[in-house]
Amino acid sequence: MDNKKIGEEIMYSTLKSFIKQSGYSQKELASKIGISQSLFSKRLKGECCFRASEMLLLGLTLHIPSQLLHKVFVEEAPKNNSEV
């Protein structure tokens, strides 16, 4: 497995776990936060950052405890990525 693939597996691992537990599809979650499914996928892959409003809506939708939001969206976020 190459380094890029390993990084993608670690990136947002907690968020991906919450998504899996919720039963929502990426398309459903993207719709709930007001973006396309393709943009949601790019954000999960670390190609671009989640915006604050998207983080908040995902946190509320997925019932992510407020004390975990920093870990989910900051600590596990990719570094040096572009904004879309």
C-alpha positions in Angstrom: 0.0 0.0 0.0 1.5 3.4 -0.9 1.8 6.3 1.4 -1.1 8.2 -0.2 -3.5 5.3 0.3 -2.4 5.0 4.0 -2.9 8.7 4.5 -6.4 8.5 3.0 -7.3 5.7 5.4 -6.2 7.6 8.5 -7.6 11.0 7.3 -11.0 11.6 8.8 -11.2 8.1 10.2 -13.3 9.1 13.1 -15.7 11.0 10.8 -15.9 8.0 8.5 -16.8 5.9 11.5 -19.6 8.2 12.5 -20.9 8.2 8.9 -20.9 4.4 8.8 -22.7 4.1 12.1 -25.3 6.6 11.0 -26.4 4.7 8.0 -26.4 7.8 5.8 -24.9 7.7 2.3 -22.4 10.3 1.2 -25.1 11.6 -1.2 -27.6 12.0 1.7 -25.1 13.8 3.9 -23.9 16.0 1.1 -27.5 17.1 0.5 -28.0 17.8 4.2 -25.0 20.1 4.3 -25.7 21.8 1.0 -23.0 20.5 -1.3 -22.7 17.9 -4.1 -21.8 14.3 -3.5 -18.6 14.7 -5.5 -17.5 17.7 -3.4 -18.3 15.8 -0.2 -16.2 12.9 -1.5 -13.3 15.3 -2.3 -13.5 16.7 1.2 -13.4 13.2 2.8 -10.4 12.4 0.6 -8.6 15.5 1.8 -8.6 17.2 -1.5 -10.2 20.3 0.0 -11.3 21.4 3.5 -14.7 21.2 5.1 -16.1 24.7 5.8 -17.1 25.6 9.3 -20.8 25.5 8.5 -20.4 22.0 7.0 -18.5 20.8 10.1 -21.3 22.1 12.3 -24.1 20.6 10.2 -22.3 17.2 10.0 -21.7 17.3 13.8 -25.3 17.9 14.4 -26.6 15.4 11.8 -24.2 12.6 12.9 -24.6 13.4 16.6 -20.9 13.9 17.1 -20.2 15.1 20.7 -19.0 18.6 20.8 -15.8 17.6 22.6 -14.9 15.4 19.6 -15.4 18.0 16.9 -11.8 19.2 17.1 -10.4 15.7 16.7 -12.8 14.8 13.9 -12.3 18.0 11.8 -8.9 19.4 12.8 -6.6 16.8 14.1 -7.5 14.3 11.4 -7.8 16.8 8.6 -5.2 16.9 5.8 -2.5 19.5 6.0 -1.9 22.0 3.2 -4.9 21.3 1.1 -6.8 23.7 -1.1 -10.1 25.4 -0.6 -13.0 24.6 -2.9 
